[in-house]
Amino acid sequence: MKLVSKNWIFNNLKTSLKNDSLVSKVVNTIILDVKKNGDKALIKYIKKFENPRAILSNIEFTKKQLKKAYDSITIKEKTALKLAYKRIYFYHSKQQKKSYSFKDQLDSKFYVQWNPIENVGLYIPGGMASYPSTVLMTVIPAKIAKVPNIMVCVPSQNGKTSNLTLAAAYLCGVDRVFNVGGAQAIAAYAYGTKTIFKADKVFGPGNQYVAEAKKQLFGAIGIDLPAGPSEVLVIANEKSKASWIAYDILAQAEHDPNAKTYVVSSSKKILVKIMIEIKNIIKSKSLKNVNKSISRNCFLILASSKKDIYDISNFIAPEHLHIHTKFNKNLLKNIVHAGSVFVGEKAPVALGDYTIGTNHVLPTDQTARFSSGLGVDDFVKKTVFIDVGEKTLKKISKPTIDLARQEGLEAHALSVEIRKIKT
């Protein structure tokens, strides 16, 4: 945990998306093996990394097994899952795309058609914890987009898979769920095997091997985004509750030993208070991962002005941004790079992880500068149909021919010119 300046952050912020040569080599070996040997390679890596007793015929969960998992969870857990489902569905239902058509100023017509991606592969992490919430966050927008074939891969730990995760898959009505994780799952999605159908696009966060596999396989398969460790930036002021912010920081720090956490304020006094609170909580509470992530990647940043604060926030472009102040429209103008923004002391980021309704699959490592959180948009694609009228062709033929010839593309020019002569 460090107290630093704006300039220190600007000069020293490091990405987690850089290539690790050892990870890259291991992942490449797995990808090539699965591409060549399909199920044979897949079961080999499942046995090696997840479940030494695995057999190929049992890596897909049956609908009966998913229902059994759902039936096994408590009423309290079912209630929580259903509430999260309802809120996530409501929020994402507002993102539905509608096809439309229009005419230009002459006589041409354009039809813009939105269609769902046919086959998607969802990856649900399972190495360090159980993530039924990620099932909801990935499956629900896919369902709203009307994706016809939704597959889920979830790893096991020594052959054990979270009943809560499987229950979430049952609640969402997932088509197929496979008990496989790691780079081998992404490779199976990319190339297909006899057991796992080839996907058109893969979604969902994972460890560094999963992230590396997605990067290497982009092109063979579409990917959502190269997710890194979780991160949060909290904007505090002199009136902020230091203990609340400390817990906001620790809530993200416990995700991963490599999680990144930041607090920025123009008040050095509040930053010192927050630092003390974080240390005291770590001593008094048993929280996983926080010792490593706080010691490595927790930064308390002293800003000189409100503009400074906005500049720092937009530079970091955090996955989660929590602003400890009341909402005002100036925030919409000044905060332009962030995955999700939580405003006010009553808006802890943890609500976004589970039940507020927005998606928790978000851009990390400054990728919020050019990408957004997961949504229905990611599961659809648009196709444009162009119906050219005679008046339009007559009007734009000569400029088209001229431009084609200026670029040295004679066949382009002739393909228009022959139609111009006939009309």
C-alpha positions as CSV (number, residue, x, y, z in Angstrom):
1,M,0.0,0.0,0.0
2,K,1.5,3.3,-1.1
3,L,0.7,7.0,-0.8
4,V,1.6,8.4,-4.3
5,S,1.1,11.4,-6.5
6,K,-0.6,11.9,-9.8
7,N,2.7,11.9,-11.7
8,W,3.8,8.7,-10.0
9,I,0.6,7.0,-11.3
10,F,1.0,8.4,-14.8
11,N,4.6,7.2,-15.0
12,N,4.3,3.8,-13.2
13,L,0.9,2.3,-13.9
14,K,1.6,-1.1,-15.4
15,T,-0.7,-3.4,-17.4
16,S,-1.5,-7.0,-16.4
17,L,-2.1,-7.8,-20.0
18,K,1.5,-8.1,-21.0
19,N,2.6,-11.5,-22.3
20,D,4.2,-14.0,-19.9
21,S,6.5,-16.1,-22.2
22,L,6.0,-19.3,-20.0
23,V,2.2,-18.9,-19.9
24,S,2.2,-18.2,-23.6
25,K,4.2,-21.3,-24.4
26,V,2.1,-23.6,-22.2
27,V,-1.1,-22.2,-23.7
28,N,0.1,-22.6,-27.3
29,T,1.0,-26.2,-26.6
30,I,-2.5,-26.9,-25.3
31,I,-4.2,-25.1,-28.2
32,L,-2.3,-27.0,-30.8
33,D,-2.9,-30.3,-29.0
34,V,-6.7,-29.8,-28.8
35,K,-6.8,-28.6,-32.4
36,K,-5.1,-31.8,-33.6
37,N,-6.4,-34.4,-31.2
38,G,-9.8,-33.0,-30.0
39,D,-11.4,-35.0,-27.2
40,K,-8.3,-37.1,-26.6
41,A,-6.3,-33.9,-25.7
42,L,-9.2,-32.4,-23.9
43,I,-9.6,-35.2,-21.4
44,K,-5.8,-35.4,-20.9
45,Y,-5.7,-31.8,-19.7
46,I,-8.8,-32.2,-17.6
47,K,-7.1,-35.1,-15.8
48,K,-3.9,-33.1,-15.4
49,F,-5.3,-29.9,-14.1
50,E,-8.8,-30.5,-12.7
51,N,-9.9,-34.0,-12.1
52,P,-7.6,-37.1,-12.3
53,R,-10.6,-39.4,-12.3
54,A,-12.4,-37.7,-15.2
55,I,-13.8,-39.7,-18.1
56,L,-14.9,-38.2,-21.4
57,S,-18.5,-39.5,-21.2
58,N,-19.0,-37.6,-17.9
59,I,-17.6,-34.1,-18.7
60,E,-21.1,-32.9,-19.8
61,F,-23.6,-32.3,-17.0
62,T,-27.1,-33.7,-17.8
63,K,-30.2,-31.7,-17.3
64,K,-31.1,-34.1,-14.5
65,Q,-27.7,-33.3,-12.8
66,L,-28.4,-29.5,-13.1
67,K,-31.8,-29.9,-11.6
68,K,-30.4,-31.9,-8.8
69,A,-27.9,-29.2,-8.1
70,Y,-30.7,-26.6,-8.1
71,D,-32.8,-28.7,-5.7
72,S,-29.9,-29.2,-3.4
73,I,-29.4,-25.5,-2.6
74,T,-31.2,-23.8,0.3
75,I,-34.3,-21.7,0.0
76,K,-32.2,-18.6,1.0
77,E,-29.8,-19.3,-1.9
78,K,-32.7,-19.9,-4.4
79,T,-34.3,-16.6,-3.3
80,A,-31.0,-14.7,-3.8
81,L,-30.4,-16.2,-7.2
82,K,-33.9,-15.4,-8.4
83,L,-33.7,-11.8,-7.2
84,A,-30.4,-11.4,-9.0
85,Y,-31.8,-13.0,-12.1
86,K,-34.9,-10.7,-12.1
87,R,-32.8,-7.5,-11.7
88,I,-30.1,-8.5,-14.3
89,Y,-32.8,-9.5,-16.8
90,F,-34.7,-6.2,-16.3
91,Y,-31.6,-4.1,-16.8
92,H,-30.4,-6.0,-19.9
93,S,-33.8,-6.2,-21.5
94,K,-33.5,-2.4,-22.1
95,Q,-30.6,-3.1,-24.4
96,Q,-32.5,-5.1,-27.1
97,K,-31.7,-4.2,-30.7
98,K,-34.4,-3.6,-33.2
99,S,-34.0,-4.0,-37.0
100,Y,-35.0,-1.0,-39.0
101,S,-35.0,0.4,-42.6
102,F,-34.9,3.8,-44.2
103,K,-34.7,5.5,-47.6
104,D,-32.0,8.0,-48.8
105,Q,-32.7,11.3,-50.5
106,L,-33.1,9.6,-53.9
107,D,-34.6,6.1,-54.3
108,S,-32.3,3.6,-52.5
109,K,-33.4,1.6,-49.5
110,F,-31.4,0.3,-46.6
111,Y,-32.4,-2.5,-44.3
112,V,-30.4,-2.9,-41.1
113,Q,-31.0,-6.4,-39.7
114,W,-29.8,-7.5,-36.2
115,N,-29.3,-11.2,-35.7
116,P,-28.0,-13.2,-32.7
117,I,-24.7,-15.0,-32.9
118,E,-25.6,-18.6,-33.5
119,N,-23.2,-20.4,-31.1
120,V,-21.6,-18.9,-28.0
121,G,-19.3,-20.4,-25.5
122,L,-19.4,-19.0,-22.0
123,Y,-16.5,-19.5,-19.5
124,I,-17.3,-19.5,-15.8
125,P,-14.3,-19.3,-13.5
126,G,-14.1,-21.9,-10.8
127,G,-10.5,-22.1,-9.7
128,M,-10.4,-19.8,-6.7
129,A,-14.1,-19.5,-5.9
130,S,-17.7,-20.3,-7.0
131,Y,-19.2,-17.8,-9.4
132,P,-22.9,-18.4,-10.0
133,S,-23.2,-14.7,-10.5
134,T,-21.0,-14.9,-13.6
135,V,-23.4,-17.5,-15.0
136,L,-26.3,-15.0,-14.6
137,M,-24.2,-12.1,-16.1
138,T,-23.2,-14.0,-19.2
139,V,-26.3,-16.3,-19.9
140,I,-29.0,-13.7,-19.4
141,P,-27.9,-11.2,-22.1
142,A,-27.3,-14.1,-24.4
143,K,-30.9,-15.3,-23.8
144,I,-32.3,-11.8,-24.3
145,A,-30.4,-11.6,-27.6
146,K,-32.0,-15.0,-28.6
147,V,-28.8,-16.9,-29.1
148,P,-30.0,-20.3,-30.2
149,N,-27.0,-22.3,-28.8
150,I,-25.5,-21.4,-25.5
151,M,-22.7,-23.5,-24.0
152,V,-21.0,-23.2,-20.7
153,C,-17.6,-24.5,-19.5
154,V,-16.9,-24.5,-15.8
155,P,-13.8,-26.0,-14.2
156,S,-13.8,-28.3,-11.2
157,Q,-11.4,-28.5,-8.2
158,N,-10.4,-32.1,-7.8
159,G,-13.5,-33.2,-9.5
160,K,-15.9,-31.0,-7.4
161,T,-18.0,-28.3,-9.0
162,S,-20.1,-25.8,-7.1
163,N,-23.7,-26.8,-6.8
164,L,-24.6,-23.1,-6.7
165,T,-22.9,-22.5,-10.1
166,L,-24.8,-25.4,-11.6
167,A,-28.0,-24.3,-10.0
168,A,-27.6,-20.9,-11.7
169,A,-27.1,-22.6,-15.0
170,Y,-30.3,-24.6,-14.4
171,L,-32.2,-21.4,-13.5
172,C,-31.0,-19.7,-16.7
173,G,-32.0,-22.6,-18.9
174,V,-28.5,-23.2,-20.3
175,D,-28.4,-25.6,-23.2
176,R,-25.2,-27.5,-22.4
177,V,-22.8,-27.3,-19.5
178,F,-19.3,-28.9,-19.6
179,N,-17.0,-29.7,-16.6
180,V,-13.8,-28.3,-18.2
181,G,-11.8,-25.2,-17.7
182,G,-8.5,-23.5,-18.6
183,A,-7.0,-22.9,-22.0
184,Q,-8.3,-26.4,-23.1
185,A,-11.9,-25.2,-22.7
186,I,-11.2,-22.1,-24.9
187,A,-9.4,-24.2,-27.5
188,A,-12.3,-26.6,-27.6
189,Y,-14.7,-23.7,-28.2
190,A,-12.5,-22.4,-31.0
191,Y,-12.0,-25.6,-32.9
192,G,-14.7,-27.9,-31.7
193,T,-14.4,-31.5,-30.7
194,K,-16.8,-34.5,-30.8
195,T,-18.0,-33.5,-27.4
196,I,-17.9,-29.7,-27.4
197,F,-19.5,-28.0,-30.4
198,K,-17.5,-25.2,-32.1
199,A,-18.5,-21.7,-30.9
200,D,-18.5,-18.5,-32.9
201,K,-17.6,-16.3,-29.9
202,V,-16.4,-16.9,-26.4
203,F,-17.3,-14.8,-23.3
204,G,-16.4,-14.7,-19.6
205,P,-13.4,-14.0,-17.3
206,G,-10.8,-16.4,-16.3
207,N,-7.2,-16.8,-15.1
208,Q,-4.1,-15.8,-17.0
209,Y,-4.1,-19.1,-19.0
210,V,-7.7,-18.5,-20.1
211,A,-6.9,-14.8,-21.0
212,E,-3.9,-15.9,-23.0
213,A,-5.8,-18.6,-24.8
214,K,-8.5,-16.0,-25.8
215,K,-5.8,-13.7,-27.2
216,Q,-4.0,-16.5,-29.1
217,L,-7.3,-17.8,-30.6
218,F,-8.8,-14.5,-31.6
219,G,-9.6,-14.9,-35.3
220,A,-10.3,-18.6,-35.0
221,I,-13.1,-17.5,-32.6
222,G,-14.5,-14.1,-31.5
223,I,-13.7,-13.0,-28.0
224,D,-15.4,-10.5,-25.6
225,L,-12.3,-8.8,-24.1
226,P,-9.0,-9.8,-22.6
227,A,-9.9,-9.6,-18.9
228,G,-7.2,-9.0,-16.3
229,P,-7.4,-9.0,-12.5
230,S,-10.3,-7.1,-10.8
231,E,-9.8,-3.4,-10.0
232,V,-11.5,-0.5,-8.3
233,L,-10.8,3.2,-8.0
234,V,-12.6,5.1,-5.2
235,I,-12.9,8.9,-5.3
236,A,-13.0,10.2,-1.7
237,N,-13.4,13.6,-0.1
238,E,-12.7,15.0,3.4
239,K,-16.2,14.0,4.6
240,S,-16.1,10.4,3.4
241,K,-16.4,7.6,5.9
242,A,-12.9,6.0,5.9
243,S,-14.1,2.7,7.2
244,W,-16.6,2.3,4.4
245,I,-14.0,3.1,1.8
246,A,-11.6,0.6,3.4
247,Y,-14.2,-2.1,3.0
248,D,-14.8,-1.0,-0.6
249,I,-11.1,-1.5,-1.3
250,L,-10.9,-4.8,0.4
251,A,-14.0,-6.1,-1.4
252,Q,-12.1,-5.9,-4.7
253,A,-8.8,-6.9,-3.2
254,E,-10.2,-10.3,-2.1
255,H,-11.0,-11.2,-5.7
256,D,-7.4,-12.0,-6.6
257,P,-3.9,-11.7,-5.2
258,N,-3.2,-9.5,-8.3
259,A,-6.2,-7.2,-7.9
260,K,-5.6,-3.5,-8.3
261,T,-7.1,-1.0,-5.9
262,Y,-6.9,2.8,-5.9
263,V,-8.2,5.7,-3.8
264,V,-7.8,9.3,-5.1
265,S,-8.6,12.4,-3.1
266,S,-7.4,16.0,-2.7
267,S,-7.4,15.4,1.1
268,K,-4.3,13.8,2.5
269,K,-6.0,13.5,5.8
270,I,-8.7,11.1,4.5
271,L,-6.1,9.1,2.6
272,V,-4.2,8.5,5.8
273,K,-7.4,7.6,7.7
274,I,-8.3,5.1,4.9
275,M,-4.8,3.5,5.1
276,I,-5.1,3.0,8.8
277,E,-8.6,1.5,8.5
278,I,-7.4,-1.0,5.8
279,K,-4.5,-2.1,8.0
280,N,-6.8,-2.5,11.1
281,I,-9.4,-4.5,9.2
282,I,-6.8,-6.8,7.7
283,K,-5.5,-7.5,11.2
284,S,-9.0,-8.2,12.7
285,K,-10.7,-10.0,9.8
286,S,-9.9,-13.2,8.0
287,L,-10.0,-12.2,4.3
288,K,-8.5,-14.2,1.5
289,N,-6.1,-12.7,-1.0
290,V,-6.0,-9.3,0.5
291,N,-2.6,-9.4,2.1
292,K,-0.9,-9.9,-1.3
293,S,-3.1,-7.6,-3.4
294,I,-3.0,-4.7,-0.8
295,S,0.8,-5.0,-0.4
296,R,1.4,-5.2,-4.1
297,N,-1.2,-3.1,-5.8
298,C,-3.0,-0.7,-3.5
299,F,-2.3,3.0,-4.2
300,L,-3.6,6.0,-2.3
301,I,-3.3,9.0,-4.7
302,L,-3.1,12.6,-3.6
303,A,-4.6,15.0,-6.1
304,S,-4.3,18.8,-6.2
305,S,-7.8,19.6,-7.5
306,K,-11.1,18.2,-8.8
307,K,-9.8,18.4,-12.3
308,D,-6.7,16.4,-11.2
309,I,-9.1,13.8,-9.8
310,Y,-10.9,13.4,-13.1
311,D,-7.7,13.3,-15.0
312,I,-6.3,10.5,-12.8
313,S,-9.5,8.5,-13.0
314,N,-9.8,8.7,-16.7
315,F,-6.1,7.8,-17.1
316,I,-6.5,4.7,-15.0
317,A,-9.9,3.9,-16.7
318,P,-10.9,1.5,-13.9
319,E,-13.0,-1.5,-14.2
320,H,-15.1,-0.2,-11.2
321,L,-15.2,3.4,-10.2
322,H,-16.9,4.3,-6.9
323,I,-17.5,8.0,-6.3
324,H,-18.3,8.9,-2.6
325,T,-20.4,11.9,-3.4
326,K,-24.0,12.6,-4.5
327,F,-24.8,12.3,-8.2
328,N,-24.6,15.4,-10.3
329,K,-24.6,15.8,-14.1
330,N,-21.1,17.1,-14.1
331,L,-19.9,13.5,-13.5
332,L,-21.4,12.5,-16.8
333,K,-19.3,15.1,-18.6
334,N,-16.0,14.5,-16.7
335,I,-15.9,10.7,-16.2
336,V,-15.5,9.2,-19.6
337,H,-13.3,6.1,-19.1
338,A,-14.7,3.5,-16.7
339,G,-16.4,0.1,-16.8
340,S,-19.1,0.8,-14.3
341,V,-19.5,3.9,-12.1
342,F,-21.1,3.6,-8.6
343,V,-22.2,7.0,-7.2
344,G,-22.8,7.8,-3.5
345,E,-21.9,6.1,-0.3
346,K,-24.9,3.8,-0.5
347,A,-23.7,2.3,-3.8
348,P,-21.0,-0.3,-2.9
349,V,-19.5,-2.0,-5.9
350,A,-20.5,-5.4,-4.5
351,L,-24.1,-4.6,-5.6
352,G,-22.9,-4.6,-9.2
353,D,-21.2,-8.0,-8.7
354,Y,-24.5,-9.5,-7.8
355,T,-27.9,-7.8,-7.7
356,I,-28.1,-4.2,-8.9
357,G,-28.6,-5.5,-12.5
358,T,-25.7,-4.1,-14.4
359,N,-23.1,-6.6,-15.8
360,H,-20.0,-7.5,-13.8
361,V,-18.0,-8.7,-16.8
362,L,-16.1,-5.4,-17.4
363,P,-13.0,-4.0,-19.1
364,T,-9.8,-4.0,-17.0
365,D,-6.3,-2.7,-17.4
366,Q,-7.2,0.6,-19.1
367,T,-9.3,-1.2,-21.8
368,A,-12.3,0.9,-20.6
369,R,-10.7,3.6,-22.8
370,F,-12.1,1.7,-25.8
371,S,-14.5,-1.0,-24.6
372,S,-17.6,-1.5,-22.5
373,G,-19.0,-4.0,-20.1
374,L,-20.7,-7.1,-21.4
375,G,-24.2,-6.6,-22.7
376,V,-26.8,-7.8,-25.2
377,D,-24.9,-5.9,-27.9
378,D,-22.1,-8.4,-27.6
379,F,-24.3,-11.3,-28.5
380,V,-25.8,-9.8,-31.7
381,K,-24.4,-8.6,-35.1
382,K,-25.9,-6.4,-37.8
383,T,-26.1,-7.0,-41.5
384,V,-27.0,-4.2,-43.9
385,F,-29.1,-4.9,-47.0
386,I,-28.8,-2.3,-49.8
387,D,-31.4,-1.9,-52.5
388,V,-30.0,0.6,-55.0
389,G,-32.6,2.5,-57.1
390,E,-32.1,3.8,-60.7
391,K,-32.0,7.4,-59.7
392,T,-29.3,6.7,-57.2
393,L,-27.2,4.8,-59.6
394,K,-27.5,7.6,-62.2
395,K,-26.5,10.2,-59.6
396,I,-23.5,8.4,-58.0
397,S,-22.1,6.3,-60.9
398,K,-19.6,8.9,-62.3
399,P,-18.1,9.9,-58.9
400,T,-17.8,6.2,-58.0
401,I,-16.0,5.5,-61.3
402,D,-13.7,8.5,-60.8
403,L,-12.7,7.4,-57.3
404,A,-12.1,3.8,-58.4
405,R,-9.8,4.9,-61.2
406,Q,-7.9,7.3,-58.9
407,E,-7.2,4.3,-56.7
408,G,-6.0,2.3,-59.7
409,L,-8.9,-0.2,-59.5
410,E,-10.1,-0.4,-63.1
411,A,-12.3,-3.5,-62.6
412,H,-14.2,-1.6,-59.9
413,A,-14.7,1.3,-62.3
414,L,-15.9,-1.0,-65.1
415,S,-18.3,-2.9,-62.9
416,V,-20.2,0.4,-62.4
417,E,-19.6,1.8,-65.9
418,I,-21.2,-1.2,-67.6
419,R,-24.4,-0.6,-65.6
420,K,-24.3,3.1,-66.3
421,I,-24.2,2.4,-70.0
422,K,-27.2,0.0,-69.8
423,T,-29.3,2.4,-67.8
